[in-house]
Amino acid sequence: MRSFLSGRSTAAMWMAVTCTVTGCAGGAASPSGPPPLVAGDAASPTKPDAANGKPTTAEAAGGPVNNQFWWPERLDLSALRQHSVESDPMGKDFKYAEAFKKLDLKAVKKDVDKVLTTSQAWWPADYGNYGPFFIRMAWHSAGTYRISDGRGGAGGGQQRFEPLNSWPDNANLDKARRLLWPVKQKYGRALSWADLMVLAGNVALENMGFKTYGFAGGRRDQWEADTTYWGPEKKWLGDQRHGADGALHRPFGAVQMGLIYVNPEGPSGNGDPASAAKHIREAFGQMAMDDEETVALIAGGHSFGKAHGASDPSKCVGAAPAGATIEHQGFGWTNTCGAGAGKDTITSGLEGAWTSTPARFSMEFLANLFRYEWEQTKSPAGATQWKPKEGKAAGTVPDAHEKSKSHAPMMLTTDLALKVDPSYAKISKRFLDNPKEFQTAFAKAWFKLTHRDMGPRARYVGAEVPQEPLIWQDPIPAASYKPIGAGEVKDLKAKILASGLTRGELIRTAWAAAASFRGTDKRGGANGGRIRLAPQKDWAVNNPAEISKVVAKLEGIQTDFNKRGDGIKVSVADLIVLGGSAAVEAAAKAGGFDVTVPFTAGRTDASAEQTDAASFAALEPKADGFRNYYGAGNYLAPLPALVERANLLTLTVPEMTALVGGLRALEANAGQSKNGVLTTRPGTLGNDFFVNLLDMSTKWQKSHAEGLYEGVDRATGKVKWTATPVDLIFGSHSELRAIAEVYASEDGKQKLAQDFAKAWAKVMTLDRFDVAGN
């Protein structure tokens, strides 16, 4: 286990970390925000933009630059302030799921279906049907999801905002959303853009003869761009995200900046299907798709529509929406060649359709893939693609706009990967021989693609929600018994506190269970009691031996309680949370304060069979500043990692501050490290951490153990405390120090106890989507 322990074992973890008074360098920028610009960058707000010689936006408007410009290494807290209620025109009391429930979903689908075949002159439909266009829109809305940190996905409707709405891979999808605007306008707040984009993809598939697996609503719109770290590159289609061994760095899913997955022409446009297969497996794996799901999605998606590369985009296509001039009203990629749309459309630069039935589902994609031998050719735009050898299949594919014309089918380099790669080829041939199996696989993979970021089934809303629980949904069994009430809660608290388990053991175990939650894709948390199961019980940060001890003791209490015979039972998941909350209350009482941690029963225990261990492994914290833990394999420096963990837990800056200070006092550090435990009464909830951190009789200096710091008594020179950068940031960062001063004040003692209890309760219930109001 690696944690913030004392001695030489810690030094190795901190060797690359350099800390200033405001932050630390030595790791990648936070995935919750892009890397800061530094002086001398082409895009620096102090000099003209190198690309066009014009002043930057800040200069042109006479506006300010932010502190991150002046001090690039300063810890950025903005991720904890995004998506606030002040940005939401619906207000904090709006319950989107309730509004969606009142929709007539059949009527909505009928309206979308009408849009599909009502071609508009300003953007004519290929083959008279916008279905393939809407499938691409839905796919690209959901396809940004990455399993490493749960970011991306369809939730929030982020495709409407920069940078996604201006990514090269999303070219012309601004038109798809404009085509759908009449539907959105009609249903207003009861139908979010996030739901509508996915629903439109489903309706498109059904319109073209494919049976979908289902649809769940409930995705509430966001109202500002999410500050997700999409990559280190400073130019579109750049690639600085692969190691020397070719492996894709965490947390990224796409292989190049501005792509959803992979380059359709092969890695860096090399035209090699075999190397393309490696990129496909890597990128789709980061989206939590296995080989079978990957083949199903590619073959199923390319059963429809066409690619667009009528001319050279460098000679015809204007700026993306974010760079277009104001009169374009958010329209981007204006095409000045020919009609600018229809037969002259330019999107990817690739050109042509895969099948003779581009507006109808068929097995022809897979049939063509294996029926013909393929040779490289160039699209009219100069992109590398493939055509059947010897002129075969010429004239079998209808033109998208001119009935008098026809073409040969085409394939992309990434399509041929399904034929060249042995695993993909085996699956593809099986699907070709078993059409029903293929259709089922595609339907389920499409459902997973478009719903992966929604979290548990309790969040699903609507009449088309599938009844079958799926393993990737982290299913939690329904309770078959009556939950405990207030009387039982009181008795169980007493039994837990008298069990011989320490307050620290109970608090560390409850935190380990609940703090696995990710607000990005709504996975993890205490419900399900998966802290009992692999892989979570074996995570280094959780201290497996301690987890085993605590769980065994609580299981004994559960067994005794559940013998009572009145139909009331308790889960281990509830006991873990209840034990932690009881310990917090007892620690507060020891500090002289009475606090009550709210508790709602009803958690149940999942089984190993209901847990996808491989997928769940992605939730393992590589760093948890709340436990002063910094393990191996981090792509973030310790301080950005603290903000990242707080962001995943949907915490505010004050909540993060209260929890760190309180958890230090409660001895919640991984491995029971003493770093940052700035108190002479450990295990007691008080404001000691803040008081002692801000005490000017203490001088902080670097320790001989690299990466650690010592708090030295100014008068005697004796070492009083040891700490990590995660501790000291609350005294060095001006904004965090301002909050620390609140808690260090004489009247901050009780406030800290109350704020800690409230923030603790929030973390314990983040995953309770089964509870009204959550």
Secondary structure, DSSP 8 states (H G I E B T S, - for coil): ---S-SSHHHHHHHTT-EE-SS-EESSB--TTS-----TT-TT-TTS--TTTS---HHHHTT----HHHH-TTS---GGGSTT-GGG-TT-TT--HHHHHHTS-HHHHHHHHHHHHT--BTTB--GGG--HHHHHHHHHHHHTT--TTT---SSTBTGGGSTTGGG-GGGTTHHHHHHHHHHHHHHHGGGS-HHHHHHHHHHHHHHHTT-------B---B-SS-------S-SSTT----B-TTS-B-TT--SSSTT-SS--TTSGGG---HHHHHHHHHHHHHHTT--HHHHHHHHHHHTTS-EE-BSS-HHHHB---GGGS-GGGTT----B-STTSSGGG-BSSS--EESSS-TTS--SHHHHHHHHS-EEEEE-TTS-EEEEEGGGTTTT-EE-SS-TT-EE---B-HHHHHHHHSHHHHHHHHHHHH-HHHHHHHHHHHHHHHHHGGG-SGGG-BSTT--SS--GGG-------SB---HHHHHHHHHHHHTTT--HHHHHHHHHHHHTT-BTTTTB-SSTB-GGGSTTGGG-GGG-HHHHHHHHHHHHHHHHHHTTS-SSB---HHHHHHHHHHHHHHHHHHHTT------------B--GGG--HHHHGGG--SEEGGGTEE-SS-SB-HHHHHHHHHHHTT--HHHHHHHHHHHHHTT--GGG--TT---SSTTS-SSHHHHHHS-TTEEEEE-SSTT-EEEEETTT--EEEEE-HHHHHHHHSHHHHHHHHHHHSTTHHHHHHHHHHHHHHHHHTTT-TTSTT-
